[in-house]
Amino acid sequence: MSELASYSIQAIFFALIAVVVVSRSKKTDLYQFALISIWLVGVIAIYARYGEDQVLFYSNDQKFHLQVLEYYIPEEGLHLSAVIGLRYLLTVPVYLISLLGFNVMLVIKWVQLISLLEVYRTSKNYLVRSHTALKPWHIVLFAGPIMVFMSLLALRDLLLVLFVIKFVFETSSKQRTLGLMFAFLLRPHLGVALIVGALIAHFYLRMKPRFQLLNLCIISLCTYVFGSITYWFGSYVQRGTEFKPPENLFTQLKFTRLLANFFGLQFLTLRGGDDTVVALPNTVLLVSRLIFLDTFLIPMLFLYALFAHIKFLSYQKVSIFFSFIFFYGVVSQTSWNSTRQNLPFLACMGVLAVADIEHFRKIKAKVAPKLLMATR
């Protein structure tokens, strides 16, 4: 049997397991089956095109996972000090499953698929609790093209999206705590960002400031600075590097890059001739935004929901906004700032934008007839 045939049979097997998983719920819909079908065709197509070199397709972070699963864990064993660095939360379960003879990269991709299906289910349940009837365009904002694409790759990003979604939208304190803890174990500065955003939102809403826009801008600036300082503190704690003041905090580049994050165009500020940062030409990346329209549509709609209804700020909106600003402050001190890093925030922003837009649309629908009657 050829390697492609073996890989394809395994992919079909995992797709069938996913079908069984989603079929157990009475709220299963066609979109979940569409996600599974796209995933099945996509992972087979990538393997047919690249073979074992699929680990270099889009992101060499997949190659790191392969090294962990084929060398570090089997040869060096498990060590408490490597829980975060070697991403044990993902790699250890995948390693155990791969002992049954499955392709290790395919197992990670299946974890990504299951994560996406659960992100969709959790987001949908939150919208139902918010009395929002799900429409096709809503799905683009939390389980759209970029999320589907990421499910085809052997990365950790959709697992992170799932943990953050659980932390933000679940009603169970146990699930929220686990979501936060697991997010921290896979990406520590993301976990810290969620905590910082939650704390700021708590005190901000208790203060009930009079000048909302002004206060939001001032606190955002402070949060950005705090995030930048935290990067160097974290680097000192983790790697023992020299603790020094943040670099180039208030330059045009930093603020341009922050703005670019809300349009999914941060690659335009990162290239600088260094192909190790952004390997594809800017024209290709710009054209790709026509496919991955959710990368710029989500943050734009979220900003609209935040500022257009600034007198009606919710805990979730404020929390995610400040978490994102803090997170940007951290990564602003590095050369790495990508849409991949922002995916957990994008998913939450998308759900909150949908809930906000539909909520105020209902209010306008109720008020409009009364205003019409009053003018007669």
TIKE-80233 format. One line per field, with one value per residue: x negated, y, z of N, C-alpha, C in turn; residue number from 1. Coordinates in steps of 0.02 Angstrom, whole numbers, padded with zeros to 5 digits. Example, Ala and Ser with C-alpha at 12.3 -4.5 7.8 and 13.67 -1.06 7.14 Angstrom:
REM TIKE-80233
nX = c(-00660	-00642)
nY = c(-00284	-00112)
nZ = c(00390	00354)
caX = c(-00615	-00684)
caY = c(-00225	-00053)
caZ = c(00390	00357)
cX = c(-00660	-00645)
cY = c(-00165	00002)
cZ = c(00390	00394)
resi = c(1	2)
This chain:
REM TIKE-80233
nX = c(-00042	-00027	-00105	-00023	00103	00115	00109	00224	00326	00313	00347	00481	00532	00514	00596	00720	00731	00743	00866	00948	00930	00988	01115	01174	01234	01390	01403	01333	01280	01281	01167	01065	01039	00996	00877	00801	00794	00725	00605	00560	00540	00447	00332	00288	00260	00155	00056	00042	-00015	-00132	-00187	-00294	-00353	-00255	-00262	-00327	-00243	-00165	-00194	-00339	-00328	-00262	-00359	-00434	-00345	-00347	-00479	-00476	-00388	-00447	-00577	-00616	-00521	-00513	-00651	-00712	-00622	-00496	-00494	-00472	-00512	-00497	-00365	-00295	-00381	-00395	-00266	-00177	-00043	00020	-00069	-00098	00027	00049	-00064	-00043	00071	00017	-00062	00015	-00003	00033	00013	-00084	-00076	00048	00130	00116	00176	00304	00339	00342	00454	00559	00553	00594	00726	00780	00760	00849	00970	00975	00974	01091	01185	01170	01219	01351	01393	01388	01497	01489	01522	01441	01360	01304	01196	01147	01068	00949	00879	00828	00798	00743	00659	00515	00505	00545	00444	00334	00363	00314	00183	00038	00033	00047	00143	00287	00323	00285	00374	00493	00477	00473	00598	00678	00641	00690	00828	00896	01011	00985	00879	00777	00745	00705	00592	00509	00495	00421	00304	00255	00233	00129	00028	-00001	-00032	-00106	-00108	00012	00105	00075	00112	00251	00287	00246	00329	00455	00450	00434	00553	00646	00623	00634	00769	00832	00793	00862	00833	00853	00813	00806	00738	00617	00562	00551	00454	00342	00320	00296	00174	00091	00102	00043	-00090	-00118	-00111	-00222	-00327	-00310	-00350	-00493	-00515	-00462	-00551	-00668	-00638	-00611	-00720	-00830	-00883	-00947	-00862	-00780	-00727	-00576	-00585	-00578	-00444	-00346	-00344	-00310	-00302	-00265	-00134	-00073	-00083	-00001	00124	00130	00149	00284	00336	00290	00169	00037	-00078	-00126	-00199	-00301	-00389	-00514	-00619	-00663	-00653	-00633	-00539	-00420	-00380	-00314	-00273	-00211	-00103	-00044	-00002	00088	00187	00230	00307	00430	00485	00471	00561	00611	00506	00488	00616	00675	00601	00632	00772	00786	00725	00815	00929	00883	00852	00960	01064	01024	01072	01131	01050	00997	00940	00867	00830	00748	00649	00589	00542	00445	00361	00311	00242	00143	00079	00031	-00060	-00157	-00204	-00249	-00378	-00450	-00500	-00397	-00235	-00085	00064	00097	00058	00155	00274	00353	00407	00473	00577	00656	00686	00762	00878	00929	00952	01054	01157	01176	01211	01330	01408	01428	01488	01611	01664	01675	01768	01880	01898	01913	02049	02123	02072	02114	02252	02262	02230	02335)
nY = c(-00060	00110	00260	00373	00316	00247	00355	00423	00332	00331	00465	00466	00380	00457	00564	00503	00472	00601	00634	00547	00600	00731	00695	00646	00747	00831	00949	00955	01019	01052	01125	01082	00954	00994	01059	00949	00876	00964	00971	00837	00822	00924	00892	00774	00819	00908	00820	00739	00829	00876	00773	00702	00822	00907	00966	01083	01163	01314	01341	01317	01280	01165	01072	01079	01021	00892	00855	00854	00749	00639	00634	00708	00670	00523	00491	00568	00569	00623	00781	00890	01023	01046	01058	01171	01223	01115	01094	01001	00981	00967	00885	00766	00688	00669	00596	00477	00428	00410	00300	00194	00178	00278	00419	00550	00687	00696	00662	00775	00869	00820	00845	00982	00995	00942	01037	01151	01116	01113	01244	01306	01250	01296	01435	01452	01409	01510	01620	01579	01581	01716	01753	01759	01724	01611	01655	01628	01720	01751	01645	01658	01744	01678	01546	01539	01558	01573	01500	01374	01346	01338	01221	01125	01112	01057	01121	01221	01314	01317	01245	01332	01435	01372	01354	01487	01533	01454	01505	01636	01628	01520	01467	01393	01395	01306	01259	01379	01409	01300	01324	01444	01401	01299	01373	01454	01358	01320	01439	01550	01696	01728	01677	01760	01882	01866	01862	01990	02070	02031	02076	02215	02245	02212	02309	02425	02430	02436	02561	02646	02757	02930	02992	02896	02864	02936	02885	02751	02757	02808	02707	02602	02641	02635	02499	02442	02487	02423	02290	02286	02306	02191	02092	02096	02071	01941	01876	01889	01811	01683	01654	01713	01829	01997	02120	02252	02419	02438	02438	02569	02619	02719	02742	02782	02666	02565	02602	02604	02471	02417	02468	02405	02274	02271	02264	02153	02162	02159	02104	02192	02282	02210	02149	02207	02162	02045	01882	01779	01817	01856	01760	01758	01857	02026	02056	01931	01899	02002	01975	01853	01894	01915	01792	01751	01836	01855	01890	02027	02076	02036	02105	02238	02246	02218	02328	02425	02381	02402	02542	02610	02581	02627	02668	02559	02454	02288	02161	02058	02116	02225	02157	02069	02165	02239	02134	02100	02218	02219	02099	02132	02230	02150	02067	02167	02194	02104	02022	01956	01952	01904	01852	01725	01722	01803	01736	01676	01792	01847	01755	01769	01906	01903	01829	01914	02030	01988	01959	02087	02169	02107	02120	02260	02283	02222	02306	02427	02385	02372	02501	02583	02570	02633	02763	02799	02799	02903	03014	03032)
nZ = c(00000	-00043	00027	00021	00007	00128	00217	00178	00211	00350	00373	00333	00429	00547	00515	00514	00650	00699	00644	00715	00843	00833	00797	00910	00975	00990	00928	00811	00654	00474	00444	00526	00475	00351	00384	00426	00308	00222	00291	00279	00139	00122	00205	00146	00016	00041	00088	-00025	-00112	-00048	00029	00151	00171	00209	00331	00315	00247	00243	00386	00479	00609	00624	00596	00711	00803	00752	00778	00918	00941	00877	00921	01046	01149	01140	01149	01250	01352	01474	01553	01688	01675	01542	01508	01461	01360	01267	01239	01304	01332	01212	01135	01209	01225	01086	01051	01122	01058	00931	00949	00917	00786	00699	00588	00650	00623	00563	00668	00751	00667	00668	00800	00790	00706	00788	00888	00818	00785	00914	00952	00866	00913	01048	01031	00959	01054	01150	01079	01062	01195	01208	01142	01003	00840	00739	00590	00419	00386	00509	00549	00481	00559	00669	00642	00516	00354	00389	00506	00464	00373	00460	00526	00445	00467	00560	00693	00846	00858	00845	00954	01054	01024	01059	01200	01244	01201	01282	01408	01400	01365	01425	01553	01664	01803	01823	01693	01637	01713	01681	01545	01546	01614	01529	01413	01457	01477	01347	01283	01368	01380	01324	01414	01524	01469	01458	01593	01635	01553	01601	01734	01719	01652	01750	01854	01779	01735	01858	01902	01817	01721	01670	01549	01428	01303	01310	01429	01393	01294	01365	01462	01376	01319	01432	01460	01349	01366	01487	01444	01358	01448	01524	01436	01438	01571	01582	01495	01566	01680	01623	01535	01589	01535	01513	01605	01536	01487	01388	01208	01087	01112	01081	00943	00769	00693	00786	00824	00702	00669	00768	00728	00605	00646	00673	00550	00493	00427	00469	00417	00323	00395	00445	00358	00296	00217	00270	00247	00335	00421	00352	00224	00100	-00046	-00031	-00116	-00139	-00010	00013	-00084	-00034	00071	00017	00016	00148	00220	00345	00428	00427	00430	00552	00663	00626	00632	00766	00826	00784	00854	00982	00994	00935	01019	01144	01266	01315	01363	01379	01495	01432	01307	01346	01417	01320	01230	01303	01339	01215	01180	01280	01247	01121	01161	01221	01112	01030	01061	00995	00840	00788	00738	00701	00610	00650	00785	00836	00826	00936	00995	00887	00861	00978	00969	00853	00890	00990	00917	00830	00923	00979	00868	00823	00937	00951	00831	00847	00945	00874	00780	00859	00908	00796	00736	00838	00836	00711	00726	00817	00743	00660)
caX = c(00000	-00066	-00101	00035	00163	00116	00125	00294	00368	00311	00385	00552	00548	00521	00655	00779	00735	00770	00938	00980	00928	01038	01182	01201	01272	01453	01399	01289	01307	01244	01102	01015	01021	00958	00809	00767	00782	00671	00544	00539	00513	00389	00271	00265	00232	00089	00008	00031	-00058	-00196	-00213	-00322	-00371	-00197	-00279	-00354	-00190	-00140	-00230	-00386	-00311	-00242	-00420	-00452	-00303	-00371	-00540	-00457	-00353	-00489	-00642	-00622	-00482	-00534	-00722	-00732	-00571	-00458	-00525	-00428	-00536	-00481	-00292	-00275	-00424	-00381	-00194	-00154	00030	00037	-00112	-00096	00084	00039	-00115	-00012	00115	-00025	-00090	00059	-00023	00059	-00033	-00083	-00052	00119	00163	00121	00226	00370	00350	00362	00523	00604	00553	00636	00796	00800	00764	00913	01025	00975	00993	01162	01223	01169	01265	01419	01407	01396	01559	01470	01533	01381	01366	01243	01141	01120	01018	00886	00845	00796	00777	00740	00603	00449	00509	00548	00377	00290	00378	00278	00112	00020	00013	00083	00181	00359	00328	00282	00438	00544	00468	00492	00671	00706	00630	00730	00900	00928	01042	00956	00815	00728	00724	00669	00527	00470	00479	00366	00244	00229	00207	00064	-00021	-00020	-00060	-00102	-00090	00083	00140	00066	00153	00321	00294	00241	00390	00511	00444	00448	00625	00682	00618	00658	00842	00852	00782	00912	00806	00899	00788	00789	00689	00553	00536	00533	00391	00289	00306	00266	00104	00057	00101	-00008	-00155	-00126	-00126	-00291	-00371	-00301	-00391	-00561	-00513	-00454	-00613	-00716	-00619	-00615	-00785	-00885	-00911	-00951	-00799	-00792	-00665	-00548	-00617	-00538	-00374	-00300	-00363	-00257	-00297	-00229	-00063	-00050	-00075	00059	00181	00130	00177	00357	00355	00258	00116	-00025	-00134	-00152	-00244	-00351	-00433	-00579	-00671	-00682	-00608	-00620	-00480	-00364	-00413	-00277	-00269	-00154	-00047	-00011	00031	00146	00238	00256	00357	00495	00510	00475	00590	00625	00449	00496	00686	00689	00581	00666	00840	00780	00712	00879	00972	00854	00855	01027	01107	00976	01108	01160	00994	01005	00878	00829	00801	00693	00597	00553	00508	00384	00317	00280	00194	00087	00044	-00008	-00116	-00208	-00235	-00279	-00449	-00481	-00491	-00344	-00167	-00048	00134	00099	00055	00215	00334	00398	00442	00518	00637	00697	00711	00815	00939	00955	00978	01118	01206	01188	01247	01398	01444	01450	01534	01677	01687	01696	01829	01936	01907	01932	02122	02147	02054	02156	02318	02258	02224	02398)
caY = c(00000	00171	00304	00416	00275	00235	00419	00438	00287	00357	00528	00447	00352	00512	00603	00465	00482	00669	00630	00514	00648	00785	00665	00631	00806	00842	01014	00949	01048	01035	01159	01038	00902	01029	01069	00884	00858	01008	00949	00774	00835	00968	00859	00726	00858	00934	00765	00718	00879	00887	00713	00715	00893	00947	01002	01148	01200	01372	01357	01265	01262	01095	01032	01077	00971	00827	00840	00838	00684	00585	00632	00730	00629	00452	00483	00602	00560	00681	00821	00944	01087	01052	01056	01227	01228	01062	01094	00934	00977	00943	00834	00702	00648	00650	00544	00415	00404	00390	00233	00145	00171	00333	00473	00598	00753	00689	00663	00845	00901	00798	00884	01048	00989	00935	01102	01196	01095	01133	01318	01321	01232	01340	01502	01448	01405	01576	01662	01557	01609	01789	01761	01777	01670	01604	01665	01606	01768	01751	01591	01683	01784	01638	01481	01553	01534	01567	01445	01312	01335	01318	01152	01081	01116	01023	01175	01221	01376	01308	01222	01394	01469	01337	01368	01557	01536	01424	01552	01697	01620	01467	01489	01354	01421	01253	01259	01442	01402	01253	01359	01490	01363	01265	01425	01474	01304	01317	01504	01585	01767	01733	01668	01821	01934	01855	01882	02063	02098	02018	02120	02284	02250	02211	02373	02478	02433	02457	02633	02681	02823	02974	03002	02828	02860	02961	02836	02690	02770	02815	02641	02562	02660	02608	02426	02429	02497	02369	02229	02292	02294	02121	02049	02093	02038	01870	01852	01885	01754	01620	01640	01746	01884	02061	02157	02320	02455	02421	02473	02604	02613	02767	02759	02777	02596	02525	02618	02582	02398	02404	02481	02352	02214	02274	02255	02092	02182	02170	02082	02250	02318	02164	02118	02239	02126	01984	01829	01733	01842	01847	01729	01768	01927	02063	02051	01866	01904	02046	01938	01801	01924	01909	01727	01752	01902	01861	01917	02099	02091	02027	02161	02299	02244	02221	02399	02459	02361	02431	02615	02635	02571	02634	02677	02495	02407	02226	02135	02019	02161	02262	02109	02048	02223	02254	02076	02106	02273	02195	02048	02168	02261	02098	02047	02226	02194	02050	02029	01911	01976	01876	01836	01662	01738	01839	01696	01670	01855	01857	01714	01801	01969	01888	01811	01973	02076	01962	01968	02158	02194	02080	02148	02329	02280	02208	02367	02474	02359	02386	02573	02615	02578	02682	02829	02812	02816	02967	03068	03039)
caZ = c(00000	-00047	00085	00013	00020	00201	00249	00161	00251	00418	00374	00330	00495	00595	00495	00538	00722	00708	00628	00772	00898	00824	00790	00976	00997	00954	00895	00753	00592	00413	00441	00559	00427	00298	00411	00425	00237	00197	00324	00250	00072	00128	00232	00095	-00039	00062	00090	-00095	-00144	-00014	00062	00218	00176	00230	00393	00296	00214	00280	00448	00502	00677	00619	00600	00782	00834	00729	00816	00987	00942	00851	00954	01116	01196	01143	01164	01311	01403	01496	01606	01712	01649	01470	01500	01419	01301	01219	01228	01323	01332	01145	01107	01245	01201	01016	01051	01146	01004	00874	00964	00885	00716	00659	00569	00705	00600	00551	00734	00772	00624	00692	00861	00766	00681	00845	00921	00778	00794	00981	00950	00832	00958	01106	01007	00941	01116	01180	01041	01079	01261	01199	01101	00935	00791	00698	00518	00385	00389	00577	00555	00454	00609	00722	00616	00445	00312	00420	00555	00426	00346	00514	00545	00399	00484	00623	00739	00910	00859	00858	01024	01093	01013	01099	01271	01256	01194	01344	01463	01392	01354	01464	01616	01718	01828	01813	01623	01625	01745	01641	01483	01560	01632	01470	01368	01484	01466	01276	01264	01432	01378	01308	01478	01563	01436	01477	01663	01638	01523	01646	01793	01698	01637	01814	01888	01734	01736	01925	01907	01776	01704	01633	01481	01408	01250	01336	01478	01357	01259	01414	01491	01322	01314	01491	01453	01298	01398	01536	01406	01333	01506	01544	01392	01462	01636	01568	01465	01621	01722	01587	01504	01624	01496	01548	01609	01513	01470	01321	01153	01037	01133	01052	00874	00719	00672	00835	00822	00636	00674	00808	00684	00554	00677	00669	00480	00469	00379	00505	00376	00287	00439	00472	00309	00303	00181	00306	00226	00389	00456	00306	00167	00039	-00068	-00005	-00161	-00126	00055	00005	-00121	00009	00115	-00015	00037	00221	00235	00417	00464	00435	00444	00624	00706	00606	00660	00838	00843	00776	00910	01043	00998	00917	01077	01199	01329	01335	01362	01418	01525	01382	01258	01377	01435	01260	01201	01341	01332	01149	01183	01320	01206	01069	01195	01230	01048	00997	01078	00956	00767	00768	00750	00644	00619	00688	00856	00856	00815	00994	01004	00829	00871	01030	00941	00805	00926	01025	00865	00808	00977	00986	00809	00822	00994	00937	00774	00876	00979	00822	00750	00905	00917	00733	00729	00887	00812	00654	00753	00851	00693	00623)
cX = c(-00044	-00057	-00040	00099	00170	00137	00200	00342	00371	00352	00460	00575	00560	00581	00718	00787	00764	00844	00976	00984	00983	01109	01214	01243	01336	01453	01351	01321	01260	01175	01048	00992	00981	00886	00769	00748	00725	00605	00517	00507	00448	00326	00244	00231	00162	00037	-00008	-00018	-00128	-00226	-00237	-00345	-00312	-00212	-00308	-00302	-00161	-00181	-00275	-00377	-00288	-00302	-00444	-00410	-00326	-00434	-00525	-00430	-00398	-00557	-00638	-00584	-00506	-00607	-00742	-00681	-00537	-00493	-00479	-00448	-00518	-00406	-00269	-00316	-00410	-00306	-00162	-00078	00056	-00003	-00108	-00035	00076	-00012	-00085	00033	00073	-00057	-00048	00045	00001	00004	-00028	-00057	00023	00158	00170	00173	00297	00388	00373	00435	00572	00609	00599	00710	00822	00804	00831	00972	01031	00998	01068	01205	01226	01218	01338	01439	01418	01457	01543	01480	01474	01398	01301	01184	01110	01061	00949	00845	00815	00776	00773	00677	00537	00449	00509	00479	00330	00303	00341	00204	00098	-00009	00053	00135	00255	00371	00327	00347	00492	00537	00489	00568	00705	00699	00677	00805	00934	00957	01013	00888	00760	00701	00685	00599	00482	00449	00420	00301	00213	00200	00137	00011	-00044	-00052	-00055	-00080	-00017	00124	00135	00109	00227	00334	00294	00305	00450	00510	00460	00522	00666	00682	00644	00733	00868	00844	00835	00889	00854	00877	00760	00732	00620	00522	00513	00465	00332	00270	00275	00192	00064	00051	00049	-00078	-00169	-00143	-00198	-00341	-00369	-00342	-00461	-00566	-00508	-00516	-00667	-00702	-00631	-00686	-00844	-00918	-00910	-00883	-00813	-00727	-00641	-00579	-00565	-00463	-00327	-00321	-00304	-00247	-00255	-00154	-00033	-00037	-00014	00122	00187	00158	00253	00383	00324	00201	00049	-00086	-00165	-00203	-00302	-00404	-00504	-00636	-00693	-00633	-00596	-00559	-00418	-00392	-00379	-00278	-00207	-00092	-00008	00028	00092	00203	00270	00309	00426	00527	00521	00501	00605	00567	00453	00569	00702	00666	00615	00736	00838	00768	00776	00925	00948	00867	00923	01075	01065	01009	01137	01106	01009	00937	00835	00794	00740	00635	00556	00514	00443	00335	00277	00226	00133	00045	00002	-00068	-00173	-00243	-00266	-00354	-00486	-00472	-00431	-00276	-00124	00025	00142	00100	00121	00279	00380	00438	00493	00583	00684	00727	00768	00881	00971	00983	01046	01172	01225	01230	01319	01439	01471	01494	01605	01707	01712	01761	01890	01951	01933	02008	02151	02132	02097	02226	02318	02255	02288	02445)
cY = c(00063	00214	00349	00378	00263	00299	00436	00395	00311	00421	00514	00420	00408	00556	00568	00472	00551	00671	00600	00563	00700	00757	00649	00688	00813	00907	01014	00982	01033	01068	01117	00982	00932	01039	01004	00864	00899	00987	00886	00784	00875	00932	00807	00762	00884	00879	00741	00765	00881	00825	00729	00787	00938	00987	01071	01191	01252	01389	01300	01249	01189	01049	01026	01024	00900	00807	00820	00767	00626	00581	00648	00685	00557	00443	00511	00595	00626	00715	00879	01012	01099	01054	01111	01228	01176	01049	01026	00927	00952	00882	00766	00660	00625	00593	00476	00385	00376	00321	00177	00138	00227	00384	00530	00666	00752	00691	00734	00882	00881	00834	00954	01048	00985	01001	01150	01179	01117	01209	01339	01308	01280	01410	01504	01447	01473	01623	01643	01584	01685	01805	01786	01716	01668	01611	01645	01654	01771	01702	01614	01718	01743	01568	01484	01528	01524	01510	01378	01295	01309	01246	01102	01076	01084	01074	01170	01276	01367	01280	01283	01433	01438	01354	01440	01565	01508	01473	01612	01683	01564	01496	01452	01382	01370	01254	01323	01438	01356	01286	01405	01453	01330	01315	01447	01422	01300	01383	01549	01658	01778	01725	01729	01877	01927	01876	01958	02095	02090	02065	02192	02294	02253	02279	02431	02486	02452	02532	02674	02752	02864	02981	02936	02825	02882	02911	02772	02699	02774	02747	02595	02577	02631	02532	02405	02435	02441	02303	02229	02279	02221	02074	02041	02061	01962	01839	01843	01823	01688	01604	01674	01802	01948	02096	02230	02353	02435	02465	02506	02601	02656	02789	02751	02704	02555	02538	02599	02507	02379	02414	02426	02287	02212	02269	02192	02104	02192	02149	02140	02289	02274	02143	02145	02201	02061	01928	01777	01754	01832	01822	01744	01842	01961	02058	01986	01869	01949	02011	01884	01828	01924	01842	01727	01821	01911	01892	01993	02118	02086	02086	02227	02302	02247	02293	02440	02445	02394	02506	02644	02630	02576	02645	02612	02440	02346	02204	02099	02065	02198	02216	02088	02105	02236	02195	02080	02161	02252	02145	02081	02202	02212	02083	02106	02229	02138	02065	01991	01939	01955	01864	01772	01676	01768	01797	01689	01734	01866	01817	01746	01867	01956	01871	01872	02024	02053	01975	02042	02185	02171	02108	02218	02333	02266	02270	02418	02451	02372	02460	02606	02622	02630	02753	02849	02833	02886	03026	03078	03088)
cZ = c(00000	00016	00081	00030	00095	00238	00238	00202	00323	00424	00373	00398	00546	00579	00519	00613	00737	00695	00687	00831	00891	00820	00857	01003	00956	00915	00835	00692	00533	00411	00473	00512	00369	00321	00408	00354	00208	00226	00292	00182	00076	00152	00182	00038	-00021	00063	00019	-00130	-00113	00018	00132	00227	00194	00293	00378	00260	00261	00342	00468	00576	00680	00624	00672	00817	00814	00767	00888	00990	00920	00886	01029	01165	01198	01165	01232	01367	01421	01555	01624	01684	01576	01456	01452	01354	01247	01211	01244	01320	01265	01126	01143	01224	01129	01011	01071	01092	00946	00886	00934	00810	00671	00644	00620	00684	00587	00616	00759	00731	00646	00757	00842	00743	00739	00883	00884	00786	00863	00987	00920	00879	01017	01087	00991	01003	01151	01145	01054	01147	01258	01156	01031	00890	00743	00623	00484	00391	00458	00582	00531	00508	00667	00700	00540	00411	00348	00471	00519	00399	00401	00537	00501	00415	00552	00672	00804	00913	00875	00928	01070	01085	01057	01173	01288	01250	01256	01402	01459	01394	01395	01529	01676	01739	01818	01742	01607	01654	01704	01575	01492	01574	01571	01419	01391	01470	01394	01252	01326	01428	01357	01372	01521	01534	01455	01549	01669	01610	01569	01707	01775	01685	01702	01848	01845	01737	01805	01934	01871	01758	01661	01560	01454	01357	01274	01384	01443	01323	01308	01443	01439	01316	01373	01486	01403	01327	01448	01501	01381	01389	01526	01501	01419	01531	01627	01538	01518	01665	01687	01564	01538	01586	01537	01547	01589	01493	01400	01267	01107	01052	01092	00983	00827	00698	00720	00831	00754	00636	00715	00766	00631	00581	00673	00597	00450	00421	00412	00466	00338	00329	00463	00422	00313	00269	00214	00290	00280	00429	00414	00241	00100	00019	-00041	-00049	-00150	-00061	00051	-00031	-00077	00057	00083	00003	00113	00244	00309	00456	00472	00451	00518	00666	00689	00636	00736	00861	00836	00835	00975	01048	00979	00976	01141	01266	01356	01332	01406	01445	01473	01331	01286	01392	01374	01229	01238	01341	01267	01149	01223	01280	01152	01101	01204	01164	01011	01010	01041	00882	00742	00788	00691	00661	00659	00763	00881	00852	00876	01006	00947	00839	00922	01004	00893	00838	00959	00975	00841	00860	00984	00928	00808	00880	00978	00874	00798	00909	00928	00789	00793	00910	00854	00724	00777	00865	00753	00676	00785	00803	00654	00656)
resi = c(1	2	3	4	5	6	7	8	9	10	11	12	13	14	15	16	17	18	19	20	21	22	23	24	25	26	27	28	29	30	31	32	33	34	35	36	37	38	39	40	41	42	43	44	45	46	47	48	49	50	51	52	53	54	55	56	57	58	59	60	61	62	63	64	65	66	67	68	69	70	71	72	73	74	75	76	77	78	79	80	81	82	83	84	85	86	87	88	89	90	91	92	93	94	95	96	97	98	99	100	101	102	103	104	105	106	107	108	109	110	111	112	113	114	115	116	117	118	119	120	121	122	123	124	125	126	127	128	129	130	131	132	133	134	135	136	137	138	139	140	141	142	143	144	145	146	147	148	149	150	151	152	153	154	155	156	157	158	159	160	161	162	163	164	165	166	167	168	169	170	171	172	173	174	175	176	177	178	179	180	181	182	183	184	185	186	187	188	189	190	191	192	193	194	195	196	197	198	199	200	201	202	203	204	205	206	207	208	209	210	211	212	213	214	215	216	217	218	219	220	221	222	223	224	225	226	227	228	229	230	231	232	233	234	235	236	237	238	239	240	241	242	243	244	245	246	247	248	249	250	251	252	253	254	255	256	257	258	259	260	261	262	263	264	265	266	267	268	269	270	271	272	273	274	275	276	277	278	279	280	281	282	283	284	285	286	287	288	289	290	291	292	293	294	295	296	297	298	299	300	301	302	303	304	305	306	307	308	309	310	311	312	313	314	315	316	317	318	319	320	321	322	323	324	325	326	327	328	329	330	331	332	333	334	335	336	337	338	339	340	341	342	343	344	345	346	347	348	349	350	351	352	353	354	355	356	357	358	359	360	361	362	363	364	365	366	367	368	369	370	371	372	373	374	375	376)
